[in-house]
Amino acid sequence: MKGEISDNRATMIQKLILQTNRNIFFSICLGLLLACCTNQIGVKASKIDPKKFSKGMQNILNQWKNDSLGCEHYRHKDIAEAVIDSLDLENAWQQDFIKVFGKPNYIIEREGRVVLGYYFDVVCINGRAEISKDVDYCMAEFTFVDKAFLQKNYICT
């Protein structure tokens, strides 16, 4: 019985070591990938110039920016997705997202990442957003690592 417990512990320790080694390996690979692609990202992002956008795109983005609380429903997931695709923002820098989407409603910095958050589909009463656990609202969150775009999330409560 005691021998079985020792064997089980040894097996568990081996599995933990293997999992740790895998995590380290994938972290190193991700770091190398990001380091290798940094120059390409910078070149692509430097081409973002809102003055050169089509009139239609400028109107959409002005409506997005003017609807700063998401009360007027000019902000929506589909609009954000279309803008990201149309302007090829998948490889953009953090400041380019701010140029395009305007000042975020909130910025969260944690563990080397920066999240830009924009409210949409918010219920507003007398021009004030009702953001609480009792009222439904949505957020578009764009996450950056070293100021380079990493991912997007759309969260509705």
CNS distance restraints for C-alpha pairs under 8 A (distance, minus, plus):
assign (resid   1 and name CA) (resid   5 and name CA) 6.48 0.50 0.50
assign (resid   2 and name CA) (resid   6 and name CA) 6.36 0.50 0.50
assign (resid   3 and name CA) (resid   7 and name CA) 6.17 0.50 0.50
assign (resid   4 and name CA) (resid   8 and name CA) 6.08 0.50 0.50
assign (resid   5 and name CA) (resid   9 and name CA) 6.15 0.50 0.50
assign (resid   6 and name CA) (resid  10 and name CA) 6.11 0.50 0.50
assign (resid   7 and name CA) (resid  11 and name CA) 6.11 0.50 0.50
assign (resid   8 and name CA) (resid  12 and name CA) 6.10 0.50 0.50
assign (resid   9 and name CA) (resid  13 and name CA) 6.06 0.50 0.50
assign (resid  10 and name CA) (resid  14 and name CA) 6.15 0.50 0.50
assign (resid  11 and name CA) (resid  15 and name CA) 6.22 0.50 0.50
assign (resid  12 and name CA) (resid  16 and name CA) 6.20 0.50 0.50
assign (resid  13 and name CA) (resid  17 and name CA) 6.17 0.50 0.50
assign (resid  14 and name CA) (resid  18 and name CA) 6.13 0.50 0.50
assign (resid  15 and name CA) (resid  19 and name CA) 6.10 0.50 0.50
assign (resid  16 and name CA) (resid  20 and name CA) 6.04 0.50 0.50
assign (resid  17 and name CA) (resid  21 and name CA) 6.11 0.50 0.50
assign (resid  18 and name CA) (resid  22 and name CA) 6.21 0.50 0.50
assign (resid  19 and name CA) (resid  23 and name CA) 6.21 0.50 0.50
assign (resid  20 and name CA) (resid  24 and name CA) 6.20 0.50 0.50
assign (resid  21 and name CA) (resid  25 and name CA) 6.07 0.50 0.50
assign (resid  22 and name CA) (resid  26 and name CA) 6.16 0.50 0.50
assign (resid  23 and name CA) (resid  27 and name CA) 6.05 0.50 0.50
assign (resid  24 and name CA) (resid  28 and name CA) 6.15 0.50 0.50
assign (resid  25 and name CA) (resid  29 and name CA) 6.23 0.50 0.50
assign (resid  26 and name CA) (resid  30 and name CA) 6.07 0.50 0.50
assign (resid  27 and name CA) (resid  31 and name CA) 6.09 0.50 0.50
assign (resid  28 and name CA) (resid  32 and name CA) 6.14 0.50 0.50
assign (resid  29 and name CA) (resid  33 and name CA) 6.09 0.50 0.50
assign (resid  30 and name CA) (resid  34 and name CA) 6.17 0.50 0.50
assign (resid  31 and name CA) (resid  35 and name CA) 6.07 0.50 0.50
assign (resid  32 and name CA) (resid  36 and name CA) 6.00 0.50 0.50
assign (resid  33 and name CA) (resid  37 and name CA) 6.25 0.50 0.50
assign (resid  34 and name CA) (resid  38 and name CA) 6.15 0.50 0.50
assign (resid  37 and name CA) (resid  41 and name CA) 6.25 0.50 0.50
assign (resid  38 and name CA) (resid  42 and name CA) 6.26 0.50 0.50
assign (resid  39 and name CA) (resid  43 and name CA) 6.34 0.50 0.50
assign (resid  40 and name CA) (resid  44 and name CA) 6.30 0.50 0.50
assign (resid  41 and name CA) (resid  45 and name CA) 6.06 0.50 0.50
assign (resid  41 and name CA) (resid  91 and name CA) 5.48 0.50 0.50
assign (resid  41 and name CA) (resid  92 and name CA) 6.45 0.50 0.50
assign (resid  41 and name CA) (resid  93 and name CA) 7.57 0.50 0.50
assign (resid  41 and name CA) (resid 148 and name CA) 7.49 0.50 0.50
assign (resid  42 and name CA) (resid  46 and name CA) 6.16 0.50 0.50
assign (resid  42 and name CA) (resid  92 and name CA) 7.57 0.50 0.50
assign (resid  42 and name CA) (resid  93 and name CA) 7.32 0.50 0.50
assign (resid  43 and name CA) (resid  47 and name CA) 7.30 0.50 0.50
assign (resid  44 and name CA) (resid  48 and name CA) 7.97 0.50 0.50
assign (resid  44 and name CA) (resid  91 and name CA) 7.01 0.50 0.50
assign (resid  44 and name CA) (resid  92 and name CA) 6.99 0.50 0.50
assign (resid  45 and name CA) (resid  89 and name CA) 7.74 0.50 0.50
assign (resid  45 and name CA) (resid  91 and name CA) 6.75 0.50 0.50
assign (resid  45 and name CA) (resid  92 and name CA) 4.68 0.50 0.50
assign (resid  45 and name CA) (resid  93 and name CA) 5.94 0.50 0.50
assign (resid  45 and name CA) (resid  96 and name CA) 6.86 0.50 0.50
assign (resid  48 and name CA) (resid  96 and name CA) 6.53 0.50 0.50
assign (resid  49 and name CA) (resid  53 and name CA) 7.19 0.50 0.50
assign (resid  50 and name CA) (resid  58 and name CA) 7.36 0.50 0.50
assign (resid  50 and name CA) (resid  99 and name CA) 7.22 0.50 0.50
assign (resid  50 and name CA) (resid 100 and name CA) 6.69 0.50 0.50
assign (resid  53 and name CA) (resid  57 and name CA) 5.99 0.50 0.50
assign (resid  53 and name CA) (resid  58 and name CA) 6.05 0.50 0.50
assign (resid  54 and name CA) (resid  58 and name CA) 6.14 0.50 0.50
assign (resid  55 and name CA) (resid  59 and name CA) 6.12 0.50 0.50
assign (resid  56 and name CA) (resid  60 and name CA) 6.29 0.50 0.50
assign (resid  57 and name CA) (resid  61 and name CA) 6.13 0.50 0.50
assign (resid  57 and name CA) (resid  83 and name CA) 7.90 0.50 0.50
assign (resid  58 and name CA) (resid  62 and name CA) 5.98 0.50 0.50
assign (resid  59 and name CA) (resid  63 and name CA) 6.12 0.50 0.50
assign (resid  60 and name CA) (resid  64 and name CA) 6.21 0.50 0.50
assign (resid  60 and name CA) (resid  74 and name CA) 7.96 0.50 0.50
assign (resid  61 and name CA) (resid  65 and name CA) 6.07 0.50 0.50
assign (resid  61 and name CA) (resid 100 and name CA) 6.93 0.50 0.50
assign (resid  61 and name CA) (resid 101 and name CA) 6.49 0.50 0.50
assign (resid  62 and name CA) (resid  66 and name CA) 5.97 0.50 0.50
assign (resid  63 and name CA) (resid  67 and name CA) 6.05 0.50 0.50
assign (resid  63 and name CA) (resid  74 and name CA) 5.95 0.50 0.50
assign (resid  63 and name CA) (resid  75 and name CA) 7.86 0.50 0.50
assign (resid  64 and name CA) (resid  68 and name CA) 7.01 0.50 0.50
assign (resid  64 and name CA) (resid  74 and name CA) 5.51 0.50 0.50
assign (resid  64 and name CA) (resid  75 and name CA) 5.32 0.50 0.50
assign (resid  64 and name CA) (resid 101 and name CA) 6.94 0.50 0.50
assign (resid  65 and name CA) (resid 101 and name CA) 6.32 0.50 0.50
assign (resid  65 and name CA) (resid 102 and name CA) 5.52 0.50 0.50
assign (resid  65 and name CA) (resid 103 and name CA) 7.64 0.50 0.50
assign (resid  67 and name CA) (resid  71 and name CA) 6.50 0.50 0.50
assign (resid  67 and name CA) (resid  72 and name CA) 5.94 0.50 0.50
assign (resid  67 and name CA) (resid  73 and name CA) 7.30 0.50 0.50
assign (resid  67 and name CA) (resid  74 and name CA) 6.24 0.50 0.50
assign (resid  67 and name CA) (resid  75 and name CA) 6.93 0.50 0.50
assign (resid  68 and name CA) (resid 105 and name CA) 7.37 0.50 0.50
assign (resid  68 and name CA) (resid 118 and name CA) 7.98 0.50 0.50
assign (resid  68 and name CA) (resid 119 and name CA) 7.59 0.50 0.50
assign (resid  69 and name CA) (resid 105 and name CA) 7.51 0.50 0.50
assign (resid  69 and name CA) (resid 118 and name CA) 7.93 0.50 0.50
assign (resid  69 and name CA) (resid 119 and name CA) 5.84 0.50 0.50
assign (resid  69 and name CA) (resid 120 and name CA) 6.83 0.50 0.50
assign (resid  69 and name CA) (resid 122 and name CA) 7.04 0.50 0.50
assign (resid  69 and name CA) (resid 129 and name CA) 6.37 0.50 0.50
assign (resid  70 and name CA) (resid  74 and name CA) 6.79 0.50 0.50
assign (resid  70 and name CA) (resid  75 and name CA) 5.74 0.50 0.50
assign (resid  70 and name CA) (resid 119 and name CA) 5.47 0.50 0.50
assign (resid  70 and name CA) (resid 120 and name CA) 4.11 0.50 0.50
assign (resid  70 and name CA) (resid 121 and name CA) 5.59 0.50 0.50
assign (resid  70 and name CA) (resid 122 and name CA) 5.33 0.50 0.50
assign (resid  71 and name CA) (resid 120 and name CA) 7.15 0.50 0.50
assign (resid  71 and name CA) (resid 121 and name CA) 6.55 0.50 0.50
assign (resid  71 and name CA) (resid 122 and name CA) 5.21 0.50 0.50
assign (resid  71 and name CA) (resid 123 and name CA) 6.04 0.50 0.50
assign (resid  71 and name CA) (resid 124 and name CA) 5.46 0.50 0.50
assign (resid  71 and name CA) (resid 127 and name CA) 7.47 0.50 0.50
assign (resid  71 and name CA) (resid 129 and name CA) 6.81 0.50 0.50
assign (resid  73 and name CA) (resid 120 and name CA) 6.60 0.50 0.50
assign (resid  73 and name CA) (resid 121 and name CA) 5.66 0.50 0.50
assign (resid  73 and name CA) (resid 122 and name CA) 7.61 0.50 0.50
assign (resid  74 and name CA) (resid 120 and name CA) 7.96 0.50 0.50
assign (resid  75 and name CA) (resid  79 and name CA) 6.67 0.50 0.50
assign (resid  75 and name CA) (resid  80 and name CA) 7.52 0.50 0.50
assign (resid  75 and name CA) (resid 119 and name CA) 7.74 0.50 0.50
assign (resid  75 and name CA) (resid 120 and name CA) 5.18 0.50 0.50
assign (resid  75 and name CA) (resid 121 and name CA) 7.05 0.50 0.50
assign (resid  76 and name CA) (resid  80 and name CA) 6.36 0.50 0.50
assign (resid  76 and name CA) (resid 120 and name CA) 5.79 0.50 0.50
assign (resid  76 and name CA) (resid 121 and name CA) 6.81 0.50 0.50
assign (resid  77 and name CA) (resid  81 and name CA) 6.13 0.50 0.50
assign (resid  77 and name CA) (resid 140 and name CA) 7.01 0.50 0.50
assign (resid  77 and name CA) (resid 154 and name CA) 6.87 0.50 0.50
assign (resid  78 and name CA) (resid  82 and name CA) 6.09 0.50 0.50
assign (resid  79 and name CA) (resid  83 and name CA) 6.13 0.50 0.50
assign (resid  80 and name CA) (resid  84 and name CA) 6.12 0.50 0.50
assign (resid  81 and name CA) (resid  85 and name CA) 6.11 0.50 0.50
assign (resid  82 and name CA) (resid  86 and name CA) 5.83 0.50 0.50
assign (resid  83 and name CA) (resid  87 and name CA) 5.90 0.50 0.50
assign (resid  83 and name CA) (resid  89 and name CA) 7.97 0.50 0.50
assign (resid  84 and name CA) (resid  88 and name CA) 5.63 0.50 0.50
assign (resid  84 and name CA) (resid  89 and name CA) 4.87 0.50 0.50
assign (resid  84 and name CA) (resid  90 and name CA) 6.66 0.50 0.50
assign (resid  85 and name CA) (resid  89 and name CA) 6.64 0.50 0.50
assign (resid  85 and name CA) (resid  90 and name CA) 7.52 0.50 0.50
assign (resid  88 and name CA) (resid  92 and name CA) 7.72 0.50 0.50
assign (resid  89 and name CA) (resid  97 and name CA) 7.56 0.50 0.50
assign (resid  90 and name CA) (resid 149 and name CA) 6.52 0.50 0.50
assign (resid  90 and name CA) (resid 150 and name CA) 7.99 0.50 0.50
assign (resid  91 and name CA) (resid 148 and name CA) 7.11 0.50 0.50
assign (resid  91 and name CA) (resid 149 and name CA) 6.06 0.50 0.50
assign (resid  92 and name CA) (resid  96 and name CA) 6.19 0.50 0.50
assign (resid  92 and name CA) (resid  97 and name CA) 7.11 0.50 0.50
assign (resid  92 and name CA) (resid 148 and name CA) 6.23 0.50 0.50
assign (resid  92 and name CA) (resid 149 and name CA) 5.77 0.50 0.50
assign (resid  93 and name CA) (resid  97 and name CA) 6.70 0.50 0.50
assign (resid  93 and name CA) (resid 144 and name CA) 7.83 0.50 0.50
assign (resid  93 and name CA) (resid 147 and name CA) 5.54 0.50 0.50
assign (resid  93 and name CA) (resid 148 and name CA) 4.60 0.50 0.50
assign (resid  93 and name CA) (resid 149 and name CA) 5.86 0.50 0.50
assign (resid  94 and name CA) (resid  98 and name CA) 6.57 0.50 0.50
assign (resid  94 and name CA) (resid 144 and name CA) 6.48 0.50 0.50
assign (resid  94 and name CA) (resid 147 and name CA) 5.00 0.50 0.50
assign (resid  94 and name CA) (resid 148 and name CA) 5.99 0.50 0.50
assign (resid  94 and name CA) (resid 149 and name CA) 6.50 0.50 0.50
assign (resid  95 and name CA) (resid  99 and name CA) 6.17 0.50 0.50
assign (resid  95 and name CA) (resid 147 and name CA) 7.74 0.50 0.50
assign (resid  96 and name CA) (resid 100 and name CA) 6.16 0.50 0.50
assign (resid  97 and name CA) (resid 101 and name CA) 5.80 0.50 0.50
assign (resid  97 and name CA) (resid 102 and name CA) 7.51 0.50 0.50
assign (resid  98 and name CA) (resid 102 and name CA) 4.77 0.50 0.50
assign (resid  98 and name CA) (resid 103 and name CA) 5.83 0.50 0.50
assign (resid  98 and name CA) (resid 104 and name CA) 7.18 0.50 0.50
assign (resid 104 and name CA) (resid 116 and name CA) 5.78 0.50 0.50
assign (resid 104 and name CA) (resid 117 and name CA) 5.49 0.50 0.50
assign (resid 104 and name CA) (resid 118 and name CA) 5.31 0.50 0.50
assign (resid 105 and name CA) (resid 116 and name CA) 7.64 0.50 0.50
assign (resid 105 and name CA) (resid 117 and name CA) 5.65 0.50 0.50
assign (resid 105 and name CA) (resid 118 and name CA) 5.15 0.50 0.50
assign (resid 105 and name CA) (resid 119 and name CA) 6.61 0.50 0.50
assign (resid 106 and name CA) (resid 116 and name CA) 6.15 0.50 0.50
assign (resid 106 and name CA) (resid 117 and name CA) 5.11 0.50 0.50
assign (resid 106 and name CA) (resid 118 and name CA) 7.02 0.50 0.50
assign (resid 107 and name CA) (resid 114 and name CA) 6.88 0.50 0.50
assign (resid 107 and name CA) (resid 115 and name CA) 5.56 0.50 0.50
assign (resid 107 and name CA) (resid 116 and name CA) 4.84 0.50 0.50
assign (resid 107 and name CA) (resid 117 and name CA) 6.14 0.50 0.50
assign (resid 108 and name CA) (resid 114 and name CA) 5.69 0.50 0.50
assign (resid 108 and name CA) (resid 115 and name CA) 5.02 0.50 0.50
assign (resid 108 and name CA) (resid 116 and name CA) 6.77 0.50 0.50
assign (resid 108 and name CA) (resid 117 and name CA) 7.99 0.50 0.50
assign (resid 109 and name CA) (resid 113 and name CA) 5.74 0.50 0.50
assign (resid 109 and name CA) (resid 114 and name CA) 4.56 0.50 0.50
assign (resid 109 and name CA) (resid 115 and name CA) 6.42 0.50 0.50
assign (resid 110 and name CA) (resid 114 and name CA) 6.55 0.50 0.50
assign (resid 112 and name CA) (resid 145 and name CA) 6.38 0.50 0.50
assign (resid 112 and name CA) (resid 146 and name CA) 7.27 0.50 0.50
assign (resid 113 and name CA) (resid 143 and name CA) 6.69 0.50 0.50
assign (resid 113 and name CA) (resid 144 and name CA) 5.59 0.50 0.50
assign (resid 113 and name CA) (resid 145 and name CA) 4.82 0.50 0.50
assign (resid 113 and name CA) (resid 146 and name CA) 7.18 0.50 0.50
assign (resid 114 and name CA) (resid 143 and name CA) 5.65 0.50 0.50
assign (resid 114 and name CA) (resid 144 and name CA) 5.16 0.50 0.50
assign (resid 114 and name CA) (resid 145 and name CA) 6.56 0.50 0.50
assign (resid 114 and name CA) (resid 147 and name CA) 7.50 0.50 0.50
assign (resid 115 and name CA) (resid 141 and name CA) 6.14 0.50 0.50
assign (resid 115 and name CA) (resid 142 and name CA) 5.50 0.50 0.50
assign (resid 115 and name CA) (resid 143 and name CA) 4.40 0.50 0.50
assign (resid 115 and name CA) (resid 144 and name CA) 6.36 0.50 0.50
assign (resid 116 and name CA) (resid 141 and name CA) 5.55 0.50 0.50
assign (resid 116 and name CA) (resid 142 and name CA) 5.20 0.50 0.50
assign (resid 116 and name CA) (resid 143 and name CA) 6.48 0.50 0.50
assign (resid 117 and name CA) (resid 139 and name CA) 6.30 0.50 0.50
assign (resid 117 and name CA) (resid 140 and name CA) 5.66 0.50 0.50
assign (resid 117 and name CA) (resid 141 and name CA) 4.50 0.50 0.50
assign (resid 117 and name CA) (resid 142 and name CA) 6.59 0.50 0.50
assign (resid 118 and name CA) (resid 139 and name CA) 5.41 0.50 0.50
assign (resid 118 and name CA) (resid 140 and name CA) 5.12 0.50 0.50
assign (resid 118 and name CA) (resid 141 and name CA) 6.48 0.50 0.50
assign (resid 119 and name CA) (resid 137 and name CA) 7.39 0.50 0.50
assign (resid 119 and name CA) (resid 138 and name CA) 5.79 0.50 0.50
assign (resid 119 and name CA) (resid 139 and name CA) 4.43 0.50 0.50
assign (resid 119 and name CA) (resid 140 and name CA) 6.39 0.50 0.50
assign (resid 120 and name CA) (resid 137 and name CA) 6.67 0.50 0.50
assign (resid 120 and name CA) (resid 138 and name CA) 5.17 0.50 0.50
assign (resid 120 and name CA) (resid 139 and name CA) 5.78 0.50 0.50
assign (resid 120 and name CA) (resid 140 and name CA) 7.35 0.50 0.50
assign (resid 121 and name CA) (resid 137 and name CA) 5.51 0.50 0.50
assign (resid 121 and name CA) (resid 138 and name CA) 5.71 0.50 0.50
assign (resid 122 and name CA) (resid 129 and name CA) 6.43 0.50 0.50
assign (resid 122 and name CA) (resid 130 and name CA) 7.04 0.50 0.50
assign (resid 122 and name CA) (resid 131 and name CA) 7.37 0.50 0.50
assign (resid 122 and name CA) (resid 136 and name CA) 6.97 0.50 0.50
assign (resid 122 and name CA) (resid 137 and name CA) 4.61 0.50 0.50
assign (resid 122 and name CA) (resid 138 and name CA) 6.62 0.50 0.50
assign (resid 123 and name CA) (resid 129 and name CA) 6.04 0.50 0.50
assign (resid 123 and name CA) (resid 130 and name CA) 5.70 0.50 0.50
assign (resid 123 and name CA) (resid 131 and name CA) 7.74 0.50 0.50
assign (resid 123 and name CA) (resid 135 and name CA) 7.36 0.50 0.50
assign (resid 123 and name CA) (resid 136 and name CA) 7.27 0.50 0.50
assign (resid 123 and name CA) (resid 137 and name CA) 6.85 0.50 0.50
assign (resid 124 and name CA) (resid 128 and name CA) 5.14 0.50 0.50
assign (resid 124 and name CA) (resid 129 and name CA) 4.31 0.50 0.50
assign (resid 124 and name CA) (resid 130 and name CA) 5.51 0.50 0.50
assign (resid 125 and name CA) (resid 129 and name CA) 6.56 0.50 0.50
assign (resid 125 and name CA) (resid 130 and name CA) 6.98 0.50 0.50
assign (resid 130 and name CA) (resid 135 and name CA) 6.66 0.50 0.50
assign (resid 131 and name CA) (resid 135 and name CA) 6.29 0.50 0.50
assign (resid 131 and name CA) (resid 136 and name CA) 7.60 0.50 0.50
assign (resid 131 and name CA) (resid 137 and name CA) 6.81 0.50 0.50
assign (resid 132 and name CA) (resid 136 and name CA) 7.84 0.50 0.50
assign (resid 133 and name CA) (resid 157 and name CA) 7.71 0.50 0.50
assign (resid 135 and name CA) (resid 157 and name CA) 7.78 0.50 0.50
assign (resid 136 and name CA) (resid 156 and name CA) 6.98 0.50 0.50
assign (resid 136 and name CA) (resid 157 and name CA) 5.20 0.50 0.50
assign (resid 137 and name CA) (resid 156 and name CA) 5.65 0.50 0.50
assign (resid 137 and name CA) (resid 157 and name CA) 5.71 0.50 0.50
assign (resid 138 and name CA) (resid 154 and name CA) 7.06 0.50 0.50
assign (resid 138 and name CA) (resid 155 and name CA) 5.44 0.50 0.50
assign (resid 138 and name CA) (resid 156 and name CA) 4.03 0.50 0.50
assign (resid 138 and name CA) (resid 157 and name CA) 6.35 0.50 0.50
assign (resid 139 and name CA) (resid 154 and name CA) 5.72 0.50 0.50
assign (resid 139 and name CA) (resid 155 and name CA) 5.23 0.50 0.50
assign (resid 139 and name CA) (resid 156 and name CA) 6.40 0.50 0.50
assign (resid 140 and name CA) (resid 152 and name CA) 7.21 0.50 0.50
assign (resid 140 and name CA) (resid 153 and name CA) 5.90 0.50 0.50
assign (resid 140 and name CA) (resid 154 and name CA) 4.64 0.50 0.50
assign (resid 140 and name CA) (resid 155 and name CA) 6.57 0.50 0.50
assign (resid 141 and name CA) (resid 152 and name CA) 5.62 0.50 0.50
assign (resid 141 and name CA) (resid 153 and name CA) 5.08 0.50 0.50
assign (resid 141 and name CA) (resid 154 and name CA) 6.24 0.50 0.50
assign (resid 141 and name CA) (resid 155 and name CA) 7.84 0.50 0.50
assign (resid 142 and name CA) (resid 149 and name CA) 7.34 0.50 0.50
assign (resid 142 and name CA) (resid 150 and name CA) 7.64 0.50 0.50
assign (resid 142 and name CA) (resid 151 and name CA) 5.96 0.50 0.50
assign (resid 142 and name CA) (resid 152 and name CA) 4.55 0.50 0.50
assign (resid 142 and name CA) (resid 153 and name CA) 6.54 0.50 0.50
assign (resid 143 and name CA) (resid 149 and name CA) 6.13 0.50 0.50
assign (resid 143 and name CA) (resid 150 and name CA) 5.48 0.50 0.50
assign (resid 143 and name CA) (resid 151 and name CA) 5.25 0.50 0.50
assign (resid 143 and name CA) (resid 152 and name CA) 6.17 0.50 0.50
assign (resid 144 and name CA) (resid 148 and name CA) 5.07 0.50 0.50
assign (resid 144 and name CA) (resid 149 and name CA) 4.46 0.50 0.50
assign (resid 144 and name CA) (resid 150 and name CA) 5.02 0.50 0.50
assign (resid 144 and name CA) (resid 151 and name CA) 7.15 0.50 0.50
assign (resid 145 and name CA) (resid 149 and name CA) 6.63 0.50 0.50
assign (resid 145 and name CA) (resid 150 and name CA) 6.33 0.50 0.50
